[in-house]
Amino acid sequence: MQDKGAIDIVVNIRTREVVEMGAIPTDDAFRDQIRQPEDQRGAVELAEYIGRMNEAGIDHSLLIAARCGDMQVQGSTAVPYEIVRDACEAFPEQFSGLAGIDPTKGMQGLRELEEAVRDFGFVGAHWYPHWFDMPPDAAQIYPYYAKCCELDIPIMMQVGQNLIYNRKRRLPSVAKPICLDRVAIDFPELKIIGIHLGVPWEDEMIAMCWKHDNVYMAGDAYAPKYWPASVVRYADSYGQDKFMFGTDWGVIDPVRAMREVEALGFRPQPRAKILRNNAIRVFKLPFDPIE
């Protein structure tokens, strides 16, 4: 990839197909709470989103085949792996896939994860602890951590608080960043990425990254101008090898996110790592880093 633009590691697919199948877990009350613009609330086709990426200066995005809860429980949603696979095959320069994890599926879920990586070319796994009311160190998720080690892929998960995404399904905040401590000890080969900054325990998330070589964090789901000062200092200094950029689109618009990252004034070397190089290294993406 010649332009050496940014890589967004947290992007939700919002095509008409996904919207019409009811695989968007948020409601209008949540969208009002995060003050999402009206023109970003409907379906956005891939070609249109690539236009947003180009405007923002983002070369590549990781698309999540998100699994939001046990599908036998009302209010849960899931994006089929095949939809993300097809998007990545249609636009391989722009997209790579992440396999959403549903720990309630047992061995079937493990087989699906292996197929997503080995046959579909997905580059990592993604998990929402709160949707399953399981902390990151819950026994039910451990087989999936082991499978990620076997497949040599990272796993990202939301840590910190979660909001009320849908008034019909209120979820507990079960994933304090400190829960990653035991996981990192038990799986030292596993690359673990705490997404959503760990807010309001962002300093706890930084502590986990500092303690463990295999723990990383991502600045997504919160507009960069609202990133806590301690996070910005960490990413621009001793945490520059442990921090990655993301939007969590459709929560944060990529054009806005990149504009606000630039306004934070990162030094050139940390900026290159945050926006591109760390993602290439952690996800083993076949692109050139910024030297």
C-alpha positions, -999 to +999 in steps of 0.1 A: +000+000+000+017+031-012+000+060+005+009+047+040-022+062+056-039+052+088-053+018+097-086+017+117-087-015+138-124-012+149-151-008+123-186-022+122-202-031+089-234-011+083-246-020+049-283-022+039-281-060+041-268-059+077-294-032+087-323-051+072-314-084+089-316-065+122-279-070+131-275-035+145-277-038+183-282-001+191-314+019+193-323+055+186-320+064+223-283+053+222-277+072+190-292+103+206-270+099+237-238+098+216-251+126+194-247+106+162-255+128+132-287+119+114-269+113+081-248+085+097-277+066+113-289+046+083-272+020+060-239+029+046-227+008+016-191-002+014-182+020-016-196+050+003-176+041+035-144+037+014-151+073+003-151+083+040-119+064+046-102+082+016-114+116+028-100+108+063-067+095+051-074+059+062-060+032+040-073+000+056-101-009+081-107-041+101-144-051+098-160-069+127-184-098+122-198-088+156-216-112+179-237-094+205-250-120+229-264-155+230-287-157+200-312-177+220-318-145+241-341-118+228-322-087+218-290-104+207-276-098+172-249-113+150-233-104+117-226-136+097-189-142+090-198-146+054-209-110+050-176-097+063-157-123+042-175-111+010-167-075+019-130-083+023-130-103-010-146-074-028-123-048-014-091-065-002-070-034-002-094-016+021-107-043+045-097-073+066-120-093+088-124-099+125-143-129+138-168-121+165-169-146+194-199-161+210-187-183+239-221-199+243-216-218+210-190-241+225-171-263+201-192-251+172-179-216+178-143-228+179-148-245+146-163-214+131-134-193+144-109-216+128-128-215+095-129-177+096-091-175+100-079-204+078-105-203+050-118-167+050-085-150+059-097-131+090-068-115+109-081-115+145-110-121+169-134-097+186-154-102+218-180-082+238-178-095+274-208-074+285-232-089+259-226-123+275-224-111+311-189-127+313-158-109+325-126-114+304-113-140+328-145-162+327-139-199+322-162-200+292-140-178+271-107-196+278-110-222+250-113-193+226-082-177+239-064-210+234-077-213+199-065-177+191-030-188+203-032-219+181-042-198+151-017-171+161-042-142+160-049-114+184-082-109+202-097-076+210-125-070+235-144-040+249-131-031+284-144-005+307-180+006+311-207-001+285-237+022+279-273+012+274-272+002+237-308-008+236-335+000+262-349-035+259-315-051+269-296-034+297-261-049+301-237-048+331-202-034+329-183-067+337-150-060+320-128-038+341-093-037+326-078-054+356-096-086+345-070-088+317-043-094+343-051-131+348-057-137+311-023-122+302-006-144+328-024-176+317-019-169+279+015-151+275+015-159+238-019-143+232-020-107+219-049-090+239-063-057+228-085-037+252-107-015+230-128+015+240-099+028+261-111+011+293-130+043+303-136+052+331-107+030+342-083+041+315-053+043+339-060+007+349-059-002+312-025+016+308-013-003+338-021-036+322-003-026+290+027-016+310+028-048+330+022-073+302+041-075+269+011-091+253-015-065+262-024-035+240-051-008+240-070+011+213-084+046+212-118+039+196-155+046+205-146+079+220-139+110+199-101+117+201-107+152+215-122+136+245-094+110+251-082+114+287-050+133+291-033+103+307-040+083+276-026+109+252+006+112+272+009+074+273+004+070+236+029+097+228+056+084+251+063+050+268+031+035+254+037+043+217+043+006+209+011-005+227-016+019+214-036+016+182-061+038+164-098+029+159-132+045+154-158+019+163-177+032+133-207+038+133-200+054+167-172+078+156-170+092+120-136+084+105-131+119+091-138+135+125-116+110+142-086+116+120-090+154+122-091+152+160-061+129+162-041+153+142-051+181+166-037+161+196-002+169+183+015+135+186+052+135+178+061+119+144+074+086+156+045+078+180+020+091+155+033+066+128+030+037+153-004+047+166-020+053+133-004+025+113+027+006+123+014-011+155-016-025+137+006-039+109+027-056+135+000-069+158-024-082+131+004-092+107-010-071+079+008-072+045+014-035+042+045-013+046+050+006+078+060+043+080+097+044+085 
